[in-house]
């Protein structure tokens, strides 16, 4: 038997290393995706002798999805859910990305008790948001819903809103602030991995860059925009895409796919919704990736 060369041996070892992933990808992703595309163009039924039957109907499932079918509440149309999902992503993704960056900058500073503060920030990641909130609220006797309502109460008060309006801020911006604070628990719970990613990136920045900036007389504001932000911009692209995917996985549309496919036994409609949702996700992620690729800093 001919002995493998070093290059062939490395290729074989690499193939063996990724083989489990390839098997899982084919069995649990590629085949289901192909079947979903096939089902979306058919009415799927059960044959008398067992198994399934496929009746090709073309794009009828896609047309019925947006013209005939309603969501599980029997009121909301599917295209309305896509609009609400897009609006939720446009609002929440920048909030999570920006909040995570500034939280990481604060946690990266030198101050007493920094370890304790980091533990407090990362508890929702390790234990889960429900566990942490339950422990915090048991002593007060309040519920999770009450806590969420109270978190945005100060911006919803007439007095505070009147002060913000009189300061010259637009009504829409005040409403945006109120909505953001009202969901502060959700934003913090979804920012843990992003904070860790930013924190790792901040700690990898060469300290000599800050020393040179200090010698040149740059202030903290200039240092942030000229050094910190450009150096973490590649991570910002990763954090944004991760946040988008995380929000897509928790979307109400995924529940609608389950409802159509399993509960209503409309496999063709559920598959059509899956295909449209997949294209919707890929378009948004693709646009975000393209925009970041144009502005991200490349350290050559």
Backbone as numpy.savetxt, mean C-alpha at the origin, in Angstrom:
# Nx Ny Nz CAx CAy CAz Cx Cy Cz
31.32 -39.35 -16.87 30.47 -38.15 -16.87 31.35 -36.90 -16.87
31.04 -35.96 -17.78 31.85 -34.78 -17.91 31.66 -33.86 -16.72
32.74 -33.37 -16.19 32.69 -32.48 -15.04 32.26 -31.09 -15.47
31.40 -30.53 -14.65 30.89 -29.18 -14.96 31.97 -28.14 -14.75
31.95 -27.13 -15.60 32.87 -26.01 -15.40 32.36 -25.14 -14.24
33.22 -24.24 -13.82 32.84 -23.37 -12.71 31.63 -22.51 -13.08
31.59 -22.01 -14.31 30.47 -21.17 -14.75 29.18 -21.98 -14.81
29.25 -23.21 -15.32 28.06 -24.07 -15.38 27.60 -24.45 -13.99
28.54 -24.70 -13.10 28.18 -25.04 -11.73 27.46 -23.89 -11.04
27.93 -22.66 -11.26 27.27 -21.50 -10.66 25.85 -21.33 -11.22
25.69 -21.55 -12.52 24.36 -21.45 -13.11 23.42 -22.52 -12.55
23.94 -23.74 -12.40 23.12 -24.83 -11.85 22.72 -24.53 -10.40
23.67 -24.03 -9.62 23.36 -23.68 -8.23 22.33 -22.56 -8.16
22.46 -21.59 -9.04 21.47 -20.52 -9.07 20.09 -21.01 -9.45
20.02 -21.91 -10.43 18.73 -22.47 -10.84 18.09 -23.27 -9.71
18.90 -24.08 -9.01 18.38 -24.86 -7.89 17.88 -23.93 -6.77
18.58 -22.81 -6.60 18.21 -21.86 -5.54 16.84 -21.24 -5.81
16.55 -20.90 -7.08 15.28 -20.24 -7.41 14.19 -21.25 -7.79
14.52 -22.54 -7.87 13.55 -23.55 -8.29 12.31 -23.58 -7.40
12.43 -23.57 -6.07 11.21 -23.55 -5.24 10.30 -22.36 -5.55
10.90 -21.20 -5.79 10.09 -20.03 -6.13 9.42 -20.21 -7.48
10.14 -20.76 -8.45 9.56 -20.98 -9.77 8.38 -21.94 -9.70
8.52 -23.00 -8.92 7.42 -23.97 -8.77 6.21 -23.29 -8.13
6.46 -22.54 -7.07 5.35 -21.84 -6.42 4.71 -20.80 -7.34
5.54 -20.10 -8.13 5.01 -19.09 -9.05 4.11 -19.72 -10.10
4.53 -20.85 -10.66 3.73 -21.51 -11.70 2.44 -22.08 -11.13
2.54 -22.76 -9.98 1.37 -23.45 -9.42 0.37 -22.49 -8.79
0.86 -21.49 -8.08 -0.04 -20.66 -7.27 -0.26 -19.26 -7.83
0.40 -18.92 -8.93 0.19 -17.59 -9.51 -0.09 -17.67 -11.01
0.81 -18.27 -11.78 0.67 -18.26 -13.24 -0.56 -19.03 -13.69
-0.74 -20.25 -13.19 -1.90 -21.05 -13.59 -3.21 -20.40 -13.15
-3.34 -19.92 -11.89 -4.58 -19.21 -11.53 -4.85 -17.97 -12.37
-3.79 -17.23 -12.71 -3.97 -16.03 -13.54 -4.50 -16.42 -14.92
-3.93 -17.45 -15.53 -4.39 -17.90 -16.85 -5.84 -18.36 -16.77
-6.18 -19.14 -15.72 -7.56 -19.61 -15.56 -8.52 -18.43 -15.34
-8.08 -17.43 -14.58 -8.93 -16.26 -14.34 -9.24 -15.53 -15.64
-8.23 -15.34 -16.47 -8.45 -14.70 -17.77 -9.41 -15.53 -18.62
-9.26 -16.86 -18.58 -10.14 -17.72 -19.37 -11.57 -17.66 -18.84
-11.75 -17.71 -17.52 -13.09 -17.67 -16.93 -13.79 -16.34 -17.19
-13.01 -15.25 -17.29 -13.62 -13.93 -17.45 -14.35 -13.79 -18.78
-14.06 -14.63 -19.76 -14.73 -14.59 -21.06 -15.77 -15.70 -21.20
-16.10 -16.35 -20.09 -17.03 -17.47 -20.14 -18.01 -17.41 -18.97
-19.17 -18.08 -19.17 -20.06 -18.37 -18.05 -19.68 -19.74 -17.52
-19.27 -19.78 -16.29 -18.75 -21.01 -15.69 -19.88 -21.68 -14.92
-20.14 -22.94 -15.24 -21.17 -23.71 -14.56 -20.66 -25.07 -14.14
-21.54 -25.86 -13.58 -21.20 -27.20 -13.10 -21.89 -28.22 -14.00
-21.12 -29.16 -14.54 -21.67 -30.18 -15.42 -22.44 -31.22 -14.61
-23.40 -31.90 -15.27 -24.20 -32.92 -14.58 -23.33 -34.07 -14.11
-22.35 -34.43 -14.90 -21.47 -35.55 -14.54 -20.29 -35.11 -13.68
-20.29 -33.86 -13.25 -19.19 -33.35 -12.44 -18.26 -32.48 -13.27
-17.44 -31.75 -12.60 -16.53 -30.85 -13.29 -17.23 -29.54 -13.61
-16.64 -28.75 -14.48 -17.19 -27.45 -14.82 -17.42 -27.33 -16.31
-18.32 -26.44 -16.65 -18.62 -26.15 -18.04 -18.30 -24.70 -18.33
-17.86 -24.44 -19.55 -17.52 -23.09 -19.97 -18.34 -22.74 -21.21
-19.07 -21.63 -21.12 -19.84 -21.13 -22.26 -19.27 -19.77 -22.63
-18.62 -19.71 -23.78 -17.94 -18.48 -24.20 -18.97 -17.39 -24.48
-18.75 -16.22 -23.85 -19.67 -15.08 -24.03 -18.92 -13.81 -24.41
-17.63 -13.91 -24.67 -16.86 -12.73 -25.06 -16.71 -11.74 -23.91
-17.00 -10.48 -24.21 -16.85 -9.42 -23.21 -18.13 -9.16 -22.41
-19.09 -10.06 -22.49 -20.36 -9.85 -21.80 -20.17 -9.70 -20.28
-19.29 -10.50 -19.70 -19.05 -10.39 -18.25 -18.51 -9.02 -17.87
-17.64 -8.47 -18.69 -17.08 -7.15 -18.41 -18.15 -6.07 -18.54
-19.02 -6.21 -19.55 -20.09 -5.22 -19.74 -21.09 -5.29 -18.58
-21.49 -6.51 -18.22 -22.44 -6.68 -17.11 -21.85 -6.21 -15.79
-20.55 -6.36 -15.65 -19.89 -5.95 -14.40 -20.12 -4.48 -14.10
-20.07 -3.65 -15.14 -20.19 -2.21 -14.93 -21.59 -1.66 -15.22
-22.42 -2.42 -15.92 -23.76 -1.92 -16.27 -24.88 -2.56 -15.45
-24.69 -3.80 -15.04 -25.77 -4.54 -14.40 -25.48 -4.83 -12.93
-24.30 -5.33 -12.65 -23.99 -5.82 -11.31 -23.81 -4.69 -10.30
-24.16 -5.00 -9.05 -23.97 -4.09 -7.94 -23.05 -4.74 -6.92
-22.49 -3.90 -6.04 -21.62 -4.42 -4.99 -22.44 -5.21 -3.98
-21.77 -5.75 -2.97 -22.43 -6.61 -1.99 -23.49 -5.87 -1.18
-23.42 -4.54 -1.12 -24.44 -3.77 -0.40 -25.69 -3.54 -1.26
-25.67 -4.03 -2.51 -26.80 -3.91 -3.44 -27.16 -2.46 -3.75
-26.24 -1.55 -3.58 -26.47 -0.14 -3.86 -25.37 0.47 -4.72
-24.12 0.14 -4.39 -22.97 0.77 -5.04 -22.64 0.06 -6.35
-22.45 0.83 -7.41 -22.02 0.27 -8.68 -20.51 0.06 -8.65
-20.05 -0.89 -9.46 -18.65 -1.30 -9.41 -17.73 -0.17 -9.85
-18.11 0.58 -10.88 -17.24 1.67 -11.32 -17.09 2.72 -10.23
-18.13 2.86 -9.39 -18.04 3.80 -8.26 -17.01 3.32 -7.24
-16.93 2.01 -7.04 -15.94 1.46 -6.11 -14.52 1.70 -6.62
-14.33 1.59 -7.94 -13.00 1.88 -8.50 -12.64 3.35 -8.29
-13.61 4.24 -8.47 -13.36 5.65 -8.25 -12.99 5.91 -6.79
-13.74 5.32 -5.85 -13.45 5.52 -4.43 -12.10 4.93 -4.05
-11.77 3.80 -4.66 -10.47 3.19 -4.38 -9.33 4.08 -4.88
-9.51 4.64 -6.06 -8.49 5.53 -6.61 -8.33 6.78 -5.74
-9.46 7.34 -5.30 -9.40 8.52 -4.42 -8.71 8.19 -3.10
-8.99 7.01 -2.55 -8.36 6.61 -1.28 -6.85 6.47 -1.46
-6.42 5.93 -2.58 -4.99 5.75 -2.83 -4.30 7.09 -3.01
-4.93 7.99 -3.78 -4.34 9.31 -4.04 -4.15 10.09 -2.75
-5.08 9.94 -1.80 -5.00 10.68 -0.54 -4.05 9.99 0.44
-4.22 8.69 0.65 -3.50 8.00 1.73 -2.05 7.69 1.41
-1.74 7.39 0.16 -0.36 7.02 -0.16 0.63 8.14 0.12
0.39 9.39 -0.34 1.34 10.46 0.03 1.41 10.69 1.53
0.29 10.57 2.23 0.30 10.75 3.68 1.21 9.74 4.36
1.07 8.47 3.97 1.87 7.41 4.59 3.34 7.58 4.24
3.65 7.87 2.97 5.04 8.01 2.53 5.72 9.18 3.24
5.05 10.33 3.31 5.64 11.52 3.93 5.73 11.36 5.44
4.66 10.84 6.06 4.69 10.62 7.51 5.80 9.65 7.89
5.98 8.58 7.11 7.02 7.60 7.41 8.41 8.22 7.32
8.62 9.09 6.32 9.93 9.72 6.16 10.26 10.60 7.36
9.34 11.45 7.76 9.62 12.35 8.88 9.69 11.60 10.21
8.91 10.53 10.35 9.03 9.71 11.55 10.40 9.05 11.62
10.90 8.56 10.47 12.22 7.94 10.43 13.32 8.95 10.74
13.17 10.18 10.23 14.16 11.23 10.52 14.19 11.53 12.02
13.03 11.60 12.65 12.98 11.85 14.09 13.59 10.69 14.87
13.29 9.47 14.47 13.82 8.30 15.17 15.32 8.13 14.93
15.84 8.74 13.88 17.27 8.63 13.58 18.11 9.66 14.34
17.45 10.63 14.98 18.17 11.64 15.73 18.69 11.08 17.05
19.72 11.72 17.56 20.30 11.33 18.85 19.58 12.07 19.98
18.90 11.31 20.82 18.24 11.89 21.99 18.03 10.79 23.02
17.84 11.18 24.25 17.63 10.23 25.32 16.28 9.52 25.16
16.32 8.22 25.38 15.10 7.45 25.24 14.73 7.11 23.82
15.70 7.20 22.90 15.40 6.92 21.50 14.95 5.47 21.31
15.55 4.55 22.04 15.16 3.14 21.92 13.72 2.91 22.34
13.29 3.58 23.41 11.91 3.43 23.88 10.93 3.98 22.83
11.27 5.13 22.25 10.40 5.73 21.23 10.29 4.81 20.02
11.40 4.19 19.63 11.36 3.28 18.49 10.46 2.08 18.79
10.55 1.56 20.00 9.70 0.43 20.37 8.23 0.81 20.29
7.89 2.02 20.76 6.50 2.47 20.72 6.01 2.55 19.27
6.86 3.05 18.37 6.46 3.16 16.97 6.28 1.80 16.33
7.11 0.83 16.71 7.11 -0.45 16.03 6.22 -1.50 16.70
5.61 -1.19 17.85 4.72 -2.14 18.49 3.55 -2.56 17.59
2.90 -1.62 16.88 1.81 -2.06 16.00 2.26 -3.04 14.93
3.54 -3.01 14.53 4.02 -3.94 13.51 4.23 -5.32 14.11
4.84 -5.36 15.30 5.20 -6.63 15.91 3.96 -7.35 16.44
3.10 -6.62 17.14 1.94 -7.24 17.80 0.66 -7.14 16.98
0.59 -6.19 16.08 -0.64 -5.96 15.35 -1.40 -4.78 15.94
-2.06 -4.02 15.09 -2.74 -2.80 15.54 -3.84 -3.10 16.53
-4.62 -4.15 16.31 -5.74 -4.45 17.20 -5.28 -4.76 18.61
-4.16 -5.51 18.73 -3.64 -5.86 20.05 -3.19 -4.62 20.79
-2.45 -3.75 20.10 -1.94 -2.55 20.75 -3.08 -1.62 21.16
-4.03 -1.42 20.25 -5.15 -0.55 20.59 -5.98 -1.12 21.72
-6.17 -2.44 21.72 -6.92 -3.06 22.80 -6.26 -2.86 24.15
-4.93 -2.98 24.19 -4.20 -2.79 25.44 -4.28 -1.34 25.90
-4.25 -0.39 24.95 -4.30 1.02 25.30 -5.67 1.46 25.80
-6.73 0.83 25.26 -8.07 1.32 25.53 -8.80 0.54 26.62
-8.24 -0.59 27.06 -8.92 -1.38 28.08 -9.10 -0.61 29.38
-8.08 0.18 29.75 -8.16 0.92 31.01 -9.16 2.06 30.96
-9.44 2.58 29.76 -10.37 3.71 29.65 -11.79 3.27 29.37
-11.96 2.02 28.95 -13.30 1.52 28.67 -13.86 2.00 27.36
-13.03 2.61 26.51 -13.50 3.09 25.21 -13.28 2.02 24.16
-14.00 2.13 23.08 -13.90 1.17 21.99 -12.98 1.70 20.91
-12.66 0.84 19.98 -11.80 1.24 18.86 -12.48 2.31 18.01
-13.79 2.17 17.80 -14.51 3.16 17.00 -14.53 4.50 17.71
-14.75 4.48 19.06 -14.74 5.73 19.82 -13.37 6.38 19.74
-12.30 5.57 19.80 -10.95 6.14 19.74 -10.69 6.80 18.40
-11.16 6.17 17.33 -10.99 6.77 16.01 -11.76 8.09 15.91
-12.96 8.12 16.48 -13.75 9.34 16.44 -13.09 10.44 17.25
-12.52 10.06 18.42 -11.90 11.06 19.27 -10.60 11.59 18.66
-9.91 10.75 17.87 -8.64 11.18 17.30 -8.81 12.37 16.36
-9.97 12.48 15.71 -10.19 13.59 14.80 -11.13 14.64 15.36
-11.44 14.52 16.66 -12.43 15.41 17.23 -11.95 16.86 17.27
-10.64 17.06 17.55 -10.20 18.43 17.74 -10.21 19.23 16.46
-10.04 18.54 15.30 -10.12 19.27 14.03 -11.55 19.40 13.54
-12.46 18.58 14.11 -13.84 18.66 13.71 -14.61 19.67 14.56
-14.01 20.15 15.61 -14.68 21.12 16.47 -14.87 22.42 15.70
-16.02 23.06 15.96 -16.34 24.29 15.24 -15.32 25.39 15.51
-14.86 25.47 16.75 -13.94 26.54 17.11 -12.63 26.42 16.35
-12.06 25.22 16.32 -10.76 25.01 15.66 -10.91 25.21 14.15
-11.98 24.70 13.58 -12.19 24.88 12.14 -12.35 26.35 11.79
-13.03 27.08 12.67 -13.22 28.51 12.42 -11.87 29.24 12.44
-10.99 28.82 13.38 -9.66 29.44 13.45 -8.87 29.14 12.18
-8.95 27.91 11.70 -8.22 27.54 10.48 -8.76 28.28 9.26
-10.08 28.42 9.19 -10.67 29.15 8.08 -10.26 30.62 8.11
-10.27 31.20 9.30 -9.91 32.61 9.42 -8.43 32.86 9.15
-7.61 31.81 9.25 -6.19 31.96 8.96 -5.91 32.02 7.46
-6.94 31.82 6.66 -6.78 31.92 5.22 -6.66 30.59 4.50
-6.72 29.49 5.26 -6.62 28.18 4.62 -7.90 27.85 3.88
-7.80 27.26 2.71 -9.01 26.90 1.96 -9.83 25.86 2.72
-11.13 25.87 2.49 -12.02 24.92 3.17 -11.66 23.48 2.80
-11.29 23.25 1.54 -10.92 21.90 1.14 -9.69 21.39 1.86
-8.71 22.29 2.08 -7.49 21.88 2.79 -7.78 21.57 4.25
-8.67 22.35 4.87 -9.05 22.07 6.26 -9.77 20.73 6.35
-10.63 20.46 5.38 -11.29 19.16 5.35 -10.33 18.02 5.16
-9.29 18.25 4.33 -8.26 17.24 4.13 -7.51 16.95 5.43
-7.15 18.00 6.17 -6.47 17.81 7.45 -7.35 17.06 8.44
-8.62 17.41 8.48 -9.54 16.74 9.39 -9.66 15.26 9.07
-9.78 14.93 7.79 -9.89 13.53 7.39 -8.61 12.76 7.69
-7.46 13.42 7.50 -6.18 12.74 7.76 -6.01 12.42 9.24
-6.35 13.37 10.11 -6.22 13.13 11.54 -7.23 12.10 12.02
-8.41 12.08 11.41 -9.44 11.13 11.81 -9.02 9.69 11.57
-8.10 9.46 10.64 -7.63 8.10 10.38 -6.17 7.92 10.79
-5.76 8.62 11.85 -4.37 8.58 12.27 -3.95 7.19 12.71
-4.87 6.42 13.33 -4.54 5.07 13.75 -4.20 4.19 12.54
-5.02 4.29 11.51 -4.78 3.48 10.31 -3.47 3.87 9.63
-3.20 5.17 9.56 -1.97 5.63 8.91 -0.74 5.15 9.66
-0.77 5.23 10.99 0.37 4.77 11.78 0.57 3.28 11.65
-0.53 2.54 11.61 -0.42 1.08 11.50 0.17 0.65 10.17
-0.08 1.44 9.13 0.42 1.09 7.80 1.78 1.69 7.50
2.40 2.36 8.47 3.67 3.05 8.22 4.88 2.34 8.82
4.67 1.23 9.50 5.77 0.59 10.21 6.91 0.12 9.33
6.57 -0.67 8.31 7.61 -1.18 7.40 8.29 -0.04 6.65
7.51 0.97 6.29 8.08 2.11 5.58 9.07 2.86 6.47
8.73 3.03 7.76 9.64 3.71 8.68 10.94 2.93 8.81
10.84 1.61 8.93 12.05 0.78 9.02 12.90 0.92 7.77
12.27 0.95 6.61 13.02 1.08 5.35 13.74 2.42 5.28
13.02 3.50 5.59 13.64 4.82 5.59 14.77 4.89 6.63
14.55 4.31 7.79 15.55 4.36 8.85 16.84 3.68 8.42
16.72 2.54 7.75 17.90 1.86 7.23 18.61 2.71 6.19
17.84 3.39 5.33 18.45 4.25 4.33 19.14 5.46 4.93
18.53 6.08 5.95 19.13 7.24 6.59 20.44 6.87 7.28
20.49 5.71 7.88 21.70 5.29 8.58 22.83 4.90 7.63
22.49 4.68 6.36 23.52 4.31 5.38 24.11 5.52 4.65
23.56 6.73 4.89 24.09 7.93 4.25 25.45 8.27 4.85
26.40 8.56 4.00 27.76 8.89 4.44 27.75 10.14 5.32
28.25 10.02 6.54 28.26 11.14 7.48 29.11 12.30 6.99
30.09 11.99 6.13 30.96 13.06 5.64 30.20 14.08 4.81
29.08 13.66 4.18 28.27 14.61 3.41 27.69 15.69 4.32
27.22 15.28 5.49 26.67 16.25 6.44 27.78 17.13 7.03
28.97 16.54 7.22 30.08 17.32 7.76 30.50 18.41 6.77
30.55 18.06 5.48 30.91 19.05 4.46 29.84 20.15 4.39
28.57 19.73 4.45 27.49 20.71 4.42 27.56 21.65 5.62
27.94 21.11 6.78 28.05 21.94 7.98 29.21 22.93 7.85
30.32 22.48 7.26 31.47 23.37 7.06 31.11 24.49 6.09
30.31 24.16 5.07 29.92 25.16 4.08 28.84 26.11 4.60
28.34 25.85 5.80 27.36 26.75 6.40 25.92 26.45 6.04
25.62 25.23 5.56 24.25 24.88 5.20 23.43 24.66 6.47
22.19 25.14 6.46 21.32 24.93 7.61 20.60 23.58 7.46
19.76 23.23 8.45 19.07 21.95 8.46 18.11 21.83 7.27
17.46 22.93 6.95 16.53 22.92 5.82 17.26 22.60 4.51
18.36 23.27 4.27 19.13 23.03 3.04 19.74 21.63 3.04
20.17 21.17 4.20 20.73 19.82 4.28 19.71 18.77 3.92
18.49 18.97 4.37 17.43 17.99 4.06 17.17 17.91 2.56
17.03 19.08 1.91 16.67 19.10 0.50 17.84 18.75 -0.42
19.07 19.04 0.01 20.24 18.81 -0.84 20.93 17.46 -0.60
20.76 16.89 0.59 21.46 15.64 0.91 20.48 14.52 1.27
19.69 14.74 2.31 18.84 13.66 2.83 17.84 13.17 1.80
17.06 14.10 1.25 16.01 13.70 0.31 16.56 13.05 -0.96
17.60 13.61 -1.61 18.14 12.91 -2.79 18.69 11.52 -2.48
19.32 11.37 -1.32 19.92 10.07 -1.00 18.89 9.00 -0.67
17.72 9.40 -0.16 16.68 8.41 0.16 15.62 8.31 -0.93
15.76 9.08 -2.01 14.76 9.05 -3.07 14.60 7.68 -3.71
15.67 6.87 -3.90 15.42 5.51 -4.40 14.57 4.69 -3.45
14.79 4.86 -2.14 13.96 4.16 -1.17 12.54 4.69 -1.19
12.37 5.97 -1.47 11.02 6.54 -1.53 10.21 5.88 -2.64
10.86 5.56 -3.74 10.18 4.84 -4.82 9.73 3.47 -4.35
10.62 2.75 -3.65 10.26 1.43 -3.13 9.14 1.53 -2.10
9.23 2.51 -1.21 8.22 2.68 -0.16 6.86 3.00 -0.77
6.84 3.84 -1.81 5.58 4.19 -2.44 4.93 2.98 -3.09
5.71 2.19 -3.83 5.16 1.01 -4.48 4.70 -0.01 -3.44
5.49 -0.18 -2.37 5.08 -1.10 -1.30 3.76 -0.65 -0.67
3.63 0.65 -0.44 2.40 1.19 0.15 1.22 0.97 -0.78
1.42 1.19 -2.08 0.35 0.96 -3.04 -0.11 -0.49 -3.02
0.84 -1.42 -3.07 0.49 -2.84 -3.07 -0.21 -3.22 -1.78
0.28 -2.72 -0.65 -0.34 -3.01 0.63 -1.78 -2.50 0.68
-2.03 -1.34 0.12 -3.39 -0.79 0.10 -4.28 -1.56 -0.87
-3.72 -2.01 -1.98 -4.51 -2.80 -2.92 -4.96 -4.12 -2.29
-4.07 -4.74 -1.51 -4.41 -6.02 -0.89 -5.53 -5.87 0.14
-5.63 -4.69 0.75 -6.66 -4.44 1.76 -7.88 -3.73 1.17
-7.99 -3.72 -0.14 -9.07 -2.99 -0.80 -10.41 -3.70 -0.64
-11.48 -2.91 -0.66 -12.83 -3.48 -0.62 -13.14 -4.25 -1.90
-12.43 -3.95 -2.98 -12.66 -4.66 -4.23 -12.27 -6.13 -4.14
-11.28 -6.45 -3.31 -10.92 -7.86 -3.13 -12.06 -8.63 -2.47
-12.78 -7.98 -1.56 -13.95 -8.62 -0.94 -15.06 -8.83 -1.97
-15.19 -7.90 -2.90 -16.22 -8.05 -3.93 -15.89 -9.21 -4.86
-14.60 -9.40 -5.15 -14.20 -10.56 -5.96 -14.61 -11.85 -5.28
-14.37 -11.93 -3.97 -14.77 -13.12 -3.20 -16.29 -13.28 -3.20
-17.01 -12.17 -3.06 -18.47 -12.24 -3.02 -19.04 -12.76 -4.33
-18.58 -12.22 -5.46 -19.07 -12.67 -6.75 -18.71 -14.13 -7.02
-17.48 -14.49 -6.70 -16.99 -15.81 -7.09 -17.52 -16.91 -6.18
-17.52 -16.69 -4.87 -17.85 -17.75 -3.92 -19.31 -17.65 -3.45
-19.71 -16.49 -2.97 -21.04 -16.36 -2.37 -22.15 -16.31 -3.42
-21.95 -15.57 -4.50 -22.96 -15.46 -5.54 -22.81 -16.49 -6.65
-21.71 -17.22 -6.63 -21.43 -18.26 -7.64 -21.43 -17.69 -9.06
-20.99 -16.45 -9.19 -20.83 -15.83 -10.50 -19.34 -15.78 -10.81
-18.80 -16.93 -11.17 -17.35 -17.05 -11.35 -16.87 -16.20 -12.52
-17.67 -16.13 -13.57 -17.28 -15.32 -14.72 -17.21 -13.84 -14.38
-18.20 -13.34 -13.65 -18.20 -11.93 -13.23 -17.05 -11.67 -12.27
-16.85 -12.57 -11.31 -15.74 -12.40 -10.36 -14.40 -12.42 -11.05
-14.25 -13.28 -12.06 -12.99 -13.32 -12.81 -12.80 -12.04 -13.62
-13.88 -11.54 -14.21 -13.79 -10.28 -14.95 -13.37 -9.13 -14.03
-13.94 -9.10 -12.83 -13.55 -8.07 -11.86 -12.08 -8.24 -11.47
-11.62 -9.47 -11.33 -10.22 -9.72 -11.00 -9.30 -9.20 -12.10
-9.67 -9.44 -13.36 -8.85 -8.98 -14.48 -8.80 -7.46 -14.53
-9.96 -6.82 -14.39 -10.01 -5.35 -14.42 -9.21 -4.78 -13.26
-9.34 -5.39 -12.09 -8.61 -4.90 -10.92 -7.11 -5.08 -11.09
-6.70 -6.20 -11.68 -5.27 -6.42 -11.94 -4.73 -5.37 -12.90
-5.46 -5.08 -13.97 -5.02 -4.04 -14.90 -4.98 -2.68 -14.22
-5.97 -2.40 -13.38 -6.04 -1.15 -12.62 -4.81 -1.00 -11.74
-4.44 -2.08 -11.04 -3.27 -2.06 -10.16 -1.99 -1.85 -10.96
-1.84 -2.61 -12.05 -0.62 -2.52 -12.85 -0.47 -1.13 -13.48
-1.57 -0.52 -13.89 -1.49 0.82 -14.47 -1.00 1.84 -13.44
-1.57 1.79 -12.24 -1.17 2.76 -11.21 0.28 2.54 -10.80
0.66 1.29 -10.55 2.05 1.00 -10.17 3.00 1.38 -11.30
2.61 1.12 -12.55 3.46 1.47 -13.68 3.65 2.97 -13.82
2.57 3.73 -13.66 2.67 5.19 -13.75 3.55 5.74 -12.64
3.35 5.25 -11.42 4.16 5.71 -10.28 5.63 5.36 -10.50
5.91 4.15 -10.97 7.30 3.75 -11.22 7.93 4.61 -12.30
7.17 4.93 -13.34 7.69 5.78 -14.42 8.01 7.18 -13.90
7.09 7.75 -13.14 7.31 9.10 -12.62 8.51 9.15 -11.69
8.66 8.16 -10.83 9.80 8.14 -9.92 11.10 7.92 -10.68
11.06 7.11 -11.74 12.28 6.87 -12.51 12.80 8.14 -13.18
11.94 9.13 -13.36 12.35 10.38 -13.98 12.98 11.35 -12.99
12.65 11.20 -11.71 13.11 12.18 -10.73 14.01 11.58 -9.66
14.11 10.25 -9.59 14.88 9.63 -8.52 16.37 9.92 -8.72
17.06 10.07 -7.60 18.49 10.37 -7.65 19.26 9.07 -7.84
20.18 9.06 -8.82 21.01 7.89 -9.08 22.43 8.20 -8.66
22.90 7.46 -7.66 24.24 7.67 -7.14 25.24 6.87 -7.96
25.75 7.48 -9.00 26.72 6.81 -9.88 28.15 6.98 -9.38
